[in-house]
Amino acid sequence: MELRFGTRGSDSPWVDTVWTCTSERVAAMTSVAGVRWGLVFWERGGRAYASVTGPETRTGTAPVPEGASFTGIEFALGTSLRAAPTPSLVDGGVELPDTTRRTFRLDGARWETPGPDDAEALVERLVRSGTVVRDPLVAEVLRGDRPAVSGRTVERRFRAATGLTRGAVRQIERARTAAELLAAGEAVADVVAKFGYFDEPHLARALRCYVGRTAGQLREGSGGAIALDLDQRLTS
């Protein structure tokens, strides 16, 4: 039983990553905490679906439609949908109505369903129409700049744009990157030191909370299907 992920970065300042996924005899997977909202398109049995996904603050178990193929767009932090503020999407999402293999409906308009190679073209159209917007302050903060507003205003606007606090974003991103390095074979002690965890039990707790795997499972590639591109085949 396998879940095959492919992920690429993007040159668009509005997009973080574009991903694809196919499943073979997988009924469920471990979902992984993530800090970004996205659009997901999938087909199963000749029928097309689309949904808006929100940031996830914890790991869990999610069903996987048998024989489905997915294309997803993860948007950059600080972007949001005009019709659905990101805080309203945290630990949830919205299935979009009236989806066909060629088009989907979002924010009162119809759009062409993208493949993995033309995701940025769709995003550009969404931006031009005002359907996707962003708060530039978030990008400033992530670059390490100090905006000319109070710390309270920074935190309020950051949370309004992303649905998360800056601390939550750091913790989730740190755990995901640690998981990727462990899956690539890096020693637990080296990961602890590299990411500033107090000790191995603190790393273990973060992995359990945000990734749903132990360090050993990540290094062995065991534990079943997981919604994270670890650049390796994960078997159950």
N, C-alpha and C positions, 0 to 999 in steps of 0.2 A: 504494500500500500504506500503510495507516494503522493506528495504535494510538491510540484515543481514551480519554483519562483524564478523570475528573471527581473532584475531591477537596473535601471540606468538613471544617471543624473540628467539635469536639464540646464541649458543655457538661459532659460527664461527666468527673470527675477521673480516671477509669480509662481513658479513650479519648483518643488524640491526634487521629486523623483517621479518616474513613470514605471509601472510594474505590470507584469503579466503573470498569470498563474494557471496551471492546468492540474486537474486531480485525476487520479487513477485509483478507484476502489477505496476512497477515503470518505468516511461518513462524518467525521468531526475533526477539528484541529484545535490546538492551543492558540488562542488569540493573545497578542502581546500589546502591552501599553504603548501608546504612541501620542505624539503631541500635535499632530496635524490633522486637518479635515481633508476630505477628498471626495472625488467622484469615482464610482466603480460601475463598470459595465460588464455584463456577463450573459452568456447564452447557455441554454440547457434544453435539450430535446427540441431544437428548432425554434424556441421562444427566447425573446430578448428581454433583459431587465436592466434597470439603472437605479442607482441610489446615491444619496449623499451620506457620507460617513463622518462621524465626529471624532475628536480626540478621545483616547481611552486612557483612563487613569489607573487601570489594574488589569491583570491577566484574567483569563477565563477560558471557557470552552465554547466554541462556535460550530454550528453545523456547516457541512460542505456539501453542496448539491452534487450528486453523482454525475460524472462526465461533463462537468461544467468547465468553461474557459473564461478567464477574467482579464480585463484590462483596467488598470487603476491609475488615477492621477492624484498624487499627494501634493497639496498646495503649500507654498512657503508660509512660514510663521508670520502672522500679521495680516494675512489676507483673510477675507471672509465673503460669504454670500450676502448680497443685499437683502434677500428675502428670508434668510435664516441666520441670525447672529450666531457666531461660533459657540458662545456659552450655552445656547439652547441645544447644541448637538453633542455636548460632552457625554461620553458613555452611552451614545445612542446614534440615531441616524434617521433618514427619511427615504423610503422607497418612492421613486418618481413614477407618476402615472403615465399611462398611454405611451409606453416605450415600444418601439419596433426595432428591427435589425438595422434600420438606416437612420432613425431619428429618435430623439427623446424630448420631453417637455421639461423646462426649467424656467422659473421666474416669469411665467406667462407667455413664453415663446418656445418655438421648436428649434432644435439644433441638430446638426448631423452627428451621429454617433461616431466617435473617433476610434481609430486603431492605435497601437502603441507608437507608430511613427508620425502621426499627425495630432498628437495630444496638444502640443503647443499651439497649433493653429486654432484649435477649438478655444483654448484659454485666451488667446489674443482676441478672438471675437467676443468672448464673455466679458473681457476687460473693457473693450471699446463700447460695449452696450451698457456698461455700468452694473452688470449682473454680479461681477466679482470686483471687490474694492479692497483697499488696505489702509492701515494706519502706518505711515512711514516711521513713527516713533519706535515701533517694535524693531525694525531693521537697525535703527541707530543703537538701540540697547544691545542687540545681539552682536553688533560690531565692537562693542565696548565703549561707545561714545557716551557722553553725559549730556542728555537733553537739557535745554534751558527751562525746565519746569521742576516742580518739587518732586521728591521721591514718592510721595503719596499719589501725585498725579500720574507718574510713570507707572506705578503698580496698578492703578485703576485702569488706565488705558491699555496696559499690557494684558490684563485679565479680560477686559472687554473685547479685545481683538482676538485673543487666542483661546479664551475659556479657561486658562490655567494661570497659576502664579509663576513667577520666574523660577522660584525654588522647585516647583513641581516639574517644570520643563527640564531643568538641570538634572534632577534625579532620574527621570525617565530616560533621557538621552544617554546619561552615563551608564545606566543598566543595559540598555540596548547595545551600546558599543562594547561594553565588557562582554556581553554574551557573544557578539560576533568574534571577538578576539579569542575567547575560550574555545569556540567552535573551530577556529583556525589552528588550535593546538597550543596557544600561549599558556604558560604556567599560571596557576591560580595566584601564587604569591606575587608574580610580576603584575598581574592585572590589579590586584589590591593596591600595590604601590603606585602604579601608573595613574589610577583614577582617584587616589586619595581616600579609599575606604579605610576605616579605622583598623579593621582586621578581617580575617576570612569569614567569621560569622556575620559581620555587617554586609559583606558582599553577598553571602548566601541569602540573607533576608531580602535584599534588594532584588535578586534574581527571582526568588519565590514570588514576590509581590508584583513585579513588573513583567517578567518573562515566563514564569511558570515552569522553570527548569532548574535543576541543580547544576553546579559547575561540572560535575562528573558526567551528567547526561549530555551537556553541551559538547564536552570534549569527545564523548563516545558517539555522538550523533544518535542517541537513543531518546525514548520518551514519546515517540509518535510524531504526527504531522504538526507543524508549527507555522504560524503566520509571520515568518521572518526569513529573509533571504540570507542564509548562512553560507552560501556558495558551496554547498555540499548536498548530497542526497541524504535525507532524513528518513529513516525507516521506523516502523512501529514495532 
